Structure formats: structure tokens, C-alpha cells
Amino acid sequence: MAESHGGAGTTAHTEADGGEHNGGFPPFDSSTFASQLVSLVIAFVALYIIVSRFALPRVGSVIDARQSAIEGDLAAAQKLKDESEAALKAYESDLASARSKAQAIAAENREKLNAAAEAERKTLEEKLSAKLTDAEKSIAATRAAAMNNVRGIAVDAASAIVQRLTGLAADGKAVEAAVDASFKG
């Protein structure tokens, strides 16, 4: 009985399946290719429409906005670079101008100081020259006075020497004439 049951059970199970496993894997079943192709075309067209109408314009607008922002930033950077270069050139020209003005002022001050020093030197030289002339006159007067005193001392000394040697007083006029002759040469 087990045999008949076993054999009938196997047949019953196969009949209940209705032969569904006979065709193989459904996507590879040639009888369903047409419906699969239609559903694939419909899915592709729907995906294409969704992507082309909604996704791509949004992505394109984001890319365009990004590109315009980048171009704007580059333009602003170039403008700032040009402005900084212009400011640098203006600074350098102002600096060069200031240096030349400073050199001119320094040269002018140097010339003024040199002229003032020269004028002061000339004034000092004139004062010194006048003092030197006065000193020479004073020296000449002192020398003349000293020479007169020397002549008097020489006359006195000569008179005393003659009196001591000879024991007689010497003639004053003769002693003066001898001293004057001695001074002259």
C-alpha cells in the first residue's frame, strides 16, 4: 500500500503544479519576450521623460549657477587684483615723489646751512683779521715802547760802564750817539 500511495502521491503532486516548471526561468521564456520588451520600453520612456523634464533641468540650473558664481568670483578677484596693482603703482610713484622732494629739501637745507656757515666764517675771519691787525699794532707799539726803553737802558748802561772803566762821567750825547749807531747796524 505504501507503494501505491507513494506512486499516486508523486503523480498528484506533479498534476497539482500544472506544469509550471516546464518552461524554465520566466524572463528567459521566449513566450513572454514581447510583453517584457513592451514593459521595458514603457519603463525606459517614463524614466527618460522624468530625467529629461525634471532632473536634468535642475542639475543644469545648478551647474549654470555654479559656473556664473565662479565667473563672478574670478571677475571680482581680477578687479581686486587690478585695483591693488593700481594702488601699488600709485604708492610707488608717491613714494618716489616723496623721496625726490625729501632729497630736494635736504639739498636746499644743506645749501642754506653751507651759505650760513660760509657767511659766519667770513664774518669770523673779518673779526679775527681786525683783531689781528689791532694786535699787530699793539705789538708794534709795545715793541716801539720797549725799544725806547731798551735805548734808555742801553744809554744808562753804557754811561755806567764808561764811568766804571774810566772813572770819569761820560758825555750823555756821545753815549746816545754811540748807542744809536750800534742799533742801526
C-alpha positions as a Markdown table, in Angstrom:
| # | Residue | x | y | z |
|---|---|---|---|---|
| 1 | Met | 0.0 | 0.0 | 0.0 |
| 2 | Ala | 2.9 | 2.3 | 0.7 |
| 3 | Glu | 3.9 | 1.8 | -2.8 |
| 4 | Ser | 0.7 | 2.8 | -4.4 |
| 5 | His | 0.4 | 5.7 | -2.1 |
| 6 | Gly | 3.9 | 6.7 | -2.9 |
| 7 | Gly | 3.4 | 6.5 | -6.6 |
| 8 | Ala | 0.0 | 8.2 | -6.5 |
| 9 | Gly | 1.4 | 10.9 | -4.3 |
| 10 | Thr | 4.1 | 11.7 | -6.8 |
| 11 | Thr | 1.7 | 11.9 | -9.7 |
| 12 | Ala | -0.8 | 14.0 | -7.7 |
| 13 | His | 2.0 | 16.5 | -6.8 |
| 14 | Thr | 3.0 | 16.8 | -10.4 |
| 15 | Glu | -0.5 | 17.3 | -11.6 |
| 16 | Ala | -1.2 | 20.0 | -8.9 |
| 17 | Asp | 1.8 | 22.1 | -10.2 |
| 18 | Gly | 0.1 | 22.2 | -13.6 |
| 19 | Gly | 3.5 | 22.0 | -15.4 |
| 20 | Glu | 4.6 | 25.5 | -14.3 |
| 21 | His | 8.2 | 24.5 | -14.2 |
| 22 | Asn | 8.3 | 23.2 | -17.7 |
| 23 | Gly | 9.2 | 26.5 | -19.4 |
| 24 | Gly | 12.3 | 27.4 | -17.2 |
| 25 | Phe | 13.1 | 30.9 | -15.8 |
| 26 | Pro | 10.3 | 33.3 | -16.8 |
| 27 | Pro | 12.5 | 36.2 | -18.1 |
| 28 | Phe | 14.2 | 33.8 | -20.4 |
| 29 | Asp | 10.9 | 32.3 | -21.5 |
| 30 | Ser | 10.5 | 33.1 | -25.2 |
| 31 | Ser | 6.7 | 33.3 | -25.0 |
| 32 | Thr | 7.0 | 36.4 | -22.6 |
| 33 | Phe | 9.6 | 38.3 | -24.6 |
| 34 | Ala | 7.1 | 40.6 | -26.3 |
| 35 | Ser | 5.4 | 41.7 | -23.1 |
| 36 | Gln | 8.8 | 42.1 | -21.4 |
| 37 | Leu | 10.0 | 44.3 | -24.3 |
| 38 | Val | 6.8 | 46.5 | -24.1 |
| 39 | Ser | 7.2 | 46.9 | -20.3 |
| 40 | Leu | 10.9 | 47.7 | -20.8 |
| 41 | Val | 10.1 | 50.4 | -23.5 |
| 42 | Ile | 7.4 | 51.9 | -21.3 |
| 43 | Ala | 9.8 | 52.0 | -18.3 |
| 44 | Phe | 12.6 | 53.5 | -20.4 |
| 45 | Val | 10.3 | 56.2 | -21.9 |
| 46 | Ala | 9.0 | 57.0 | -18.4 |
| 47 | Leu | 12.5 | 57.2 | -17.0 |
| 48 | Tyr | 13.6 | 59.3 | -19.9 |
| 49 | Ile | 10.7 | 61.8 | -19.5 |
| 50 | Ile | 11.3 | 62.1 | -15.7 |
| 51 | Val | 15.0 | 62.6 | -16.1 |
| 52 | Ser | 14.8 | 65.0 | -19.1 |
| 53 | Arg | 11.9 | 67.1 | -17.8 |
| 54 | Phe | 12.7 | 67.3 | -14.1 |
| 55 | Ala | 16.2 | 66.1 | -13.1 |
| 56 | Leu | 18.3 | 67.4 | -15.9 |
| 57 | Pro | 17.0 | 71.0 | -15.8 |
| 58 | Arg | 17.6 | 71.2 | -12.1 |
| 59 | Val | 21.1 | 69.8 | -12.5 |
| 60 | Gly | 21.7 | 72.2 | -15.4 |
| 61 | Ser | 20.5 | 75.2 | -13.4 |
| 62 | Val | 22.7 | 74.2 | -10.5 |
| 63 | Ile | 25.7 | 73.9 | -12.9 |
| 64 | Asp | 24.9 | 77.2 | -14.6 |
| 65 | Ala | 24.5 | 78.9 | -11.2 |
| 66 | Arg | 27.8 | 77.4 | -10.1 |
| 67 | Gln | 29.5 | 78.5 | -13.3 |
| 68 | Ser | 28.2 | 82.0 | -13.1 |
| 69 | Ala | 29.3 | 82.2 | -9.4 |
| 70 | Ile | 32.7 | 81.0 | -10.3 |
| 71 | Glu | 33.0 | 83.5 | -13.2 |
| 72 | Gly | 31.7 | 86.3 | -10.9 |
| 73 | Asp | 34.3 | 85.4 | -8.3 |
| 74 | Leu | 37.0 | 85.3 | -10.9 |
| 75 | Ala | 35.9 | 88.7 | -12.3 |
| 76 | Ala | 35.8 | 90.2 | -8.8 |
| 77 | Ala | 39.3 | 88.7 | -8.0 |
| 78 | Gln | 40.7 | 90.1 | -11.2 |
| 79 | Lys | 39.1 | 93.5 | -10.4 |
| 80 | Leu | 40.6 | 93.5 | -7.0 |
| 81 | Lys | 44.0 | 92.4 | -8.4 |
| 82 | Asp | 43.9 | 95.3 | -10.9 |
| 83 | Glu | 42.9 | 97.7 | -8.1 |
| 84 | Ser | 45.7 | 96.5 | -5.9 |
| 85 | Glu | 48.2 | 96.8 | -8.7 |
| 86 | Ala | 47.0 | 100.3 | -9.5 |
| 87 | Ala | 47.2 | 101.2 | -5.8 |
| 88 | Leu | 50.7 | 99.7 | -5.6 |
| 89 | Lys | 51.8 | 101.8 | -8.6 |
| 90 | Ala | 50.3 | 104.9 | -7.1 |
| 91 | Tyr | 52.0 | 104.1 | -3.8 |
| 92 | Glu | 55.4 | 103.6 | -5.6 |
| 93 | Ser | 55.0 | 106.8 | -7.6 |
| 94 | Asp | 54.0 | 108.7 | -4.4 |
| 95 | Leu | 57.0 | 107.2 | -2.6 |
| 96 | Ala | 59.4 | 108.2 | -5.4 |
| 97 | Ser | 57.9 | 111.7 | -5.5 |
| 98 | Ala | 58.3 | 111.9 | -1.7 |
| 99 | Arg | 61.9 | 110.7 | -1.9 |
| 100 | Ser | 62.8 | 113.3 | -4.6 |
| 101 | Lys | 61.1 | 116.0 | -2.6 |
| 102 | Ala | 62.9 | 114.9 | 0.5 |
| 103 | Gln | 66.2 | 114.9 | -1.4 |
| 104 | Ala | 65.5 | 118.4 | -2.8 |
| 105 | Ile | 64.6 | 119.7 | 0.7 |
| 106 | Ala | 67.7 | 118.2 | 2.1 |
| 107 | Ala | 69.9 | 119.7 | -0.7 |
| 108 | Glu | 68.2 | 123.1 | -0.1 |
| 109 | Asn | 68.8 | 122.9 | 3.6 |
| 110 | Arg | 72.4 | 121.8 | 3.0 |
| 111 | Glu | 72.9 | 124.8 | 0.7 |
| 112 | Lys | 71.4 | 127.1 | 3.2 |
| 113 | Leu | 73.5 | 125.8 | 6.1 |
| 114 | Asn | 76.6 | 125.9 | 3.9 |
| 115 | Ala | 75.8 | 129.5 | 2.9 |
| 116 | Ala | 75.1 | 130.4 | 6.6 |
| 117 | Ala | 78.3 | 128.7 | 7.7 |
| 118 | Glu | 80.3 | 130.4 | 4.9 |
| 119 | Ala | 78.8 | 133.8 | 5.9 |
| 120 | Glu | 79.6 | 133.1 | 9.6 |
| 121 | Arg | 83.1 | 132.0 | 8.6 |
| 122 | Lys | 83.7 | 135.2 | 6.6 |
| 123 | Thr | 82.4 | 137.3 | 9.5 |
| 124 | Leu | 84.6 | 135.5 | 11.9 |
| 125 | Glu | 87.6 | 135.9 | 9.6 |
| 126 | Glu | 86.9 | 139.6 | 9.3 |
| 127 | Lys | 86.7 | 139.9 | 13.1 |
| 128 | Leu | 89.8 | 137.8 | 13.5 |
| 129 | Ser | 91.6 | 139.9 | 10.9 |
| 130 | Ala | 90.6 | 143.1 | 12.6 |
| 131 | Lys | 91.7 | 141.7 | 16.0 |
| 132 | Leu | 95.0 | 140.5 | 14.3 |
| 133 | Thr | 95.6 | 144.0 | 12.9 |
| 134 | Asp | 94.9 | 145.5 | 16.3 |
| 135 | Ala | 97.2 | 143.0 | 17.9 |
| 136 | Glu | 99.9 | 143.7 | 15.4 |
| 137 | Lys | 99.5 | 147.5 | 16.0 |
| 138 | Ser | 99.6 | 146.8 | 19.8 |
| 139 | Ile | 102.7 | 144.6 | 19.4 |
| 140 | Ala | 104.3 | 147.3 | 17.2 |
| 141 | Ala | 103.5 | 150.0 | 19.8 |
| 142 | Thr | 104.7 | 147.7 | 22.6 |
| 143 | Arg | 107.9 | 147.0 | 20.6 |
| 144 | Ala | 108.5 | 150.6 | 20.0 |
| 145 | Ala | 108.0 | 151.4 | 23.6 |
| 146 | Ala | 110.2 | 148.5 | 24.6 |
| 147 | Met | 112.8 | 149.7 | 22.1 |
| 148 | Asn | 112.7 | 153.2 | 23.5 |
| 149 | Asn | 113.1 | 151.7 | 27.0 |
| 150 | Val | 115.9 | 149.4 | 25.7 |
| 151 | Arg | 117.6 | 152.5 | 24.2 |
| 152 | Gly | 117.3 | 154.3 | 27.5 |
| 153 | Ile | 118.6 | 151.3 | 29.4 |
| 154 | Ala | 121.4 | 150.9 | 26.9 |
| 155 | Val | 122.4 | 154.5 | 27.2 |
| 156 | Asp | 122.3 | 154.3 | 31.0 |
| 157 | Ala | 124.2 | 151.0 | 31.0 |
| 158 | Ala | 126.8 | 152.4 | 28.6 |
| 159 | Ser | 127.2 | 155.5 | 30.7 |
| 160 | Ala | 127.7 | 153.4 | 33.8 |
| 161 | Ile | 130.2 | 151.1 | 32.1 |
| 162 | Val | 132.2 | 154.1 | 30.8 |
| 163 | Gln | 132.2 | 155.7 | 34.3 |
| 164 | Arg | 133.3 | 152.5 | 35.9 |
| 165 | Leu | 136.1 | 151.8 | 33.5 |
| 166 | Thr | 137.4 | 155.3 | 33.2 |
| 167 | Gly | 136.3 | 156.7 | 36.5 |
| 168 | Leu | 135.0 | 159.8 | 34.7 |
| 169 | Ala | 131.4 | 160.6 | 33.9 |
| 170 | Ala | 130.7 | 160.0 | 30.2 |
| 171 | Asp | 129.2 | 162.7 | 27.9 |
| 172 | Gly | 125.4 | 161.8 | 27.6 |
| 173 | Lys | 125.2 | 163.0 | 24.0 |
| 174 | Ala | 128.2 | 160.9 | 22.9 |
| 175 | Val | 126.9 | 157.8 | 24.6 |
| 176 | Glu | 123.4 | 158.3 | 22.9 |
| 177 | Ala | 125.1 | 158.7 | 19.5 |
| 178 | Ala | 127.1 | 155.5 | 20.1 |
| 179 | Val | 124.1 | 153.5 | 21.2 |
| 180 | Asp | 122.0 | 154.8 | 18.2 |
| 181 | Ala | 124.9 | 153.8 | 15.9 |
| 182 | Ser | 125.0 | 150.4 | 17.4 |
| 183 | Phe | 121.2 | 149.9 | 17.0 |
| 184 | Lys | 121.4 | 150.9 | 13.3 |
| 185 | Gly | 123.9 | 148.5 | 12.4 |
